[in-house]
Amino acid sequence: MKRSILSKQVLRPGLFCLLVLFVAPVPGGSQQPVVRKVPVVPPRQVPPKPTPPPPVRPAARQATARVQPQIQQRPTPPPRQVQRGRVDPLAGRIAGGPGAPPAGTQVNQVRGNNQRAIGGMRQPGTLASVGPQPGGFTAPPNARRVPMRDGGALVAHPDGRRWLVDKDNRVTAFSRPGMQAKFYGNGRLSSMQVVRPNGGGVMAIRRGLHGERETVGMRPGGVRVVTYGRDRGYVERPYPGRAGYMQRTYVVEGQPYVHVYRAYRYRGMVYYRYVPAYHYQPRFYGWVSNPWRSQVAYSWGWQSAPWYGFYGGYFTPAPAYPSASLWLTDFVVGENLKLAYESRQESEPPPSGAPPSNEASSETTPVNPEVKDALSQEIHQQVADEESASGQSGGPPLTAANQPPPPALDPNIRTFVVSENLDVTQAGQPCALTPGDVINRTGDNVLAGGKVGVNVVSSKAGDCLANTPTEVELATLQEMFNQFREQVDAGLSTLAKSQGQAGLPSGPPANPRPDPEGVGQPDRDVVATLEDQRKDADNAEGVATDSVNGTAALQPAPGSAPVGHLAARPALSAMREERFGGVKTT
């Protein structure tokens, strides 16, 4: 028993000593590498566990992630193939044109926010930088270019200006607050619409295919101002105190005169019918309607007139006149050719000293005797109708039941002399009709769009080809009829004053008497009103023309001024201020 106890007492200290020897470091001992393996973990370059980042660090990494794709290298897309001479909507230039990159150069597309590519094109509403457009339109700085599916583009500027360009980078339309303009394919102005300041109405400008200009201004109170040619136009307004009537104060070569019209309705359309201002005694009408005792030679005095030499191959007066009807026919055609010449000179001034053209070409179909005979018969019918109406005073009250169709649809009236510049279509192609051309109405029914079928029977060089059909609006055809009647009345007045002179035979006294229904009072300020509108149109066309090159800047104006009091438009290269429609341009 004592021996076991003693052995335990000896064994326990021994075990304790062995344990101490095992754990405690012993210099030079063979156990040192094993004992120090745990403390020397850091020298083995094991990275410590990273400290969790603060809350703002993840956001910073997100921002870096959005920017990173722009600075990292991306796969280079293959070069786009754009047909030479066509606008590359992504590069903003004409492929192969001036300033375009050499063939084979890669042009990468830079896509803006919310941009989606469809078939290599950006959808409308995406952005692209706009720089110089070699070979066509040059957009101003800070403008946006939105490619269209037809190869053209919409160019928008922050100041409100907008341009439409075609696939060849030519401007086809321009707009800005208060103004819209359209252009022909050759870059010339086609039409404009301008809002006048201070509630002054709207002005429309139209340039025909030959460049002739017509302006139509709609003013408050139902007033309409129309200018055409260099010094022609009229102011139209409701006739004071007479419902259903309106009057026009015309100005021709600075001289005003008044015509009165009566309004009618036909199938929802409002048209106007000319009311003569004077009537003559029955014997004078008989002298005009019946053949004269012998043919007479009349000297018109047109030999020195520029228009007469210019249209010498299209129109030749009769050498002798058997009746007043044929004389009136040449009078009417001559008046319209004079207007056509004046309109043409406004758009295409001839070079100084250039010889006049005789209009003799393969495209000219002159006014032949058959056409003159048809016009003479209609003049004879008109004179008879006027004689019948001379004994009547006023017209019947207008009701829904007695609204007659326009005289332009009268079965007995077929031949019309064009009295204004018109753009129509023949065989799907645009062409022009100008004053002095002659058409024949072939349709009796009103077609879609309020048009009536006609056939061109005589036309000048450059106008619609003769013996080809086209369509004209019924309202325009009725206006031709009114102008025809007015010119016949002017011829009757000349006959009444000049009978027995310049080769005309003597006839009974005309004894003209005024018709109260057709007598009006001229506008006192008609000359100034027409001149102001011409100046407004000049300034508006200048702004539109500048816009083709993106040079017409738009800035807020401190106030608005009447458009008619604008100064003359300076040169395009000069800095200037024009107030138009409450804004100024520089």
ZIFEN-V909580 format. One record per backbone hydrogen bond with DSSP energy under -1.0 kcal/mol. NH is the residue of the N-H (numbers start at 1). CO is the residue of the C=O. If there is no record, write none. Layout:
nh->{NH;NH}
co->{CO;CO}
//
This chain:
nh->{5;6;7;8;9;10;11;12;13;14;15;16;17;18;19;20;21;22;23;24;29;32;35;36;40;41;44;45;57;60;61;62;63;64;65;66;67;68;70;71;72;85;86;87;88;92;95;97;100;105;115;118;121;123;126;136;137;143;144;145;146;148;151;153;154;155;156;157;160;162;163;164;165;166;169;172;173;174;175;176;179;180;181;182;183;184;187;190;191;192;193;194;195;196;202;203;204;205;206;207;208;211;214;215;216;217;218;219;224;225;226;227;228;234;235;236;237;239;242;245;246;247;248;249;250;251;252;255;257;259;261;262;263;264;266;269;271;273;275;279;281;285;286;287;288;289;290;292;296;299;305;309;310;311;312;313;314;315;321;327;328;329;330;331;332;333;334;335;336;337;338;339;340;341;342;343;344;345;346;347;348;354;361;364;365;367;368;372;373;374;375;376;377;378;379;380;381;382;383;384;385;386;387;388;389;392;404;409;410;413;416;418;422;424;426;429;431;433;436;437;438;439;440;441;442;443;447;450;452;454;455;456;457;458;459;463;464;467;470;472;474;477;478;479;480;481;482;483;484;485;486;487;488;489;490;491;492;493;494;495;496;497;498;499;501;504;513;515;518;529;530;531;532;533;534;535;536;537;538;539;540;541;542;543;544;545;546;547;549;550;551;553;555;565;566;574;578;580;584;585}
co->{1;2;3;4;5;6;7;8;9;10;11;12;13;14;15;16;17;18;19;20;26;29;31;32;36;38;41;42;54;56;57;58;59;60;61;62;63;64;67;68;68;95;83;167;93;88;86;94;97;102;112;121;118;116;123;133;169;140;156;128;154;152;148;165;146;163;144;161;157;175;155;173;153;170;166;164;164;181;162;179;176;193;174;191;172;188;184;182;182;205;180;203;178;201;218;194;216;192;214;190;212;208;206;227;204;225;202;223;236;217;234;215;232;226;249;224;247;245;239;242;261;237;259;235;257;233;255;252;250;248;246;273;244;271;269;266;264;262;260;513;510;281;282;283;284;285;286;322;321;502;302;305;306;307;309;358;311;311;296;323;324;325;326;327;328;329;330;331;332;333;334;335;336;337;338;339;340;341;342;343;344;351;359;361;459;314;366;368;369;370;371;372;373;374;375;376;377;378;379;380;381;382;383;384;385;389;402;406;407;410;439;437;433;431;429;426;424;422;418;434;458;416;455;414;453;453;451;447;472;470;440;468;438;438;365;460;432;456;454;452;450;473;474;475;476;477;478;479;480;481;482;483;484;485;486;487;488;489;490;491;492;493;494;495;498;501;279;277;515;525;526;527;528;529;530;531;532;533;534;535;536;537;538;539;540;541;542;543;546;547;546;551;584;562;563;571;585;583;555;578}
//
